[in-house]
Amino acid sequence: MSREDLIKVIIKHTGLSREEINQMIECKKKKLKHLVNDKIALILIAKNLCVDKR
């Protein structure tokens, strides 16, 4: 699943805006000292929000 697909799934399941998700990505990467890329950060965010990635 691409980065864009993950963003769309999170938006659909949570009602969050794209901007809110992008802020969450940056926050997650900062917390993990930029050891993860955007896609991994999105997967972690989806898991934390209990979003099924399918």
Secondary structure, 3 states (H helix, E strand, C coil): CCHHHHHHHHHHHHCCCHHHHHHHHHHHHHHCCCCCCHHHHHHHHHHHCCCCCC
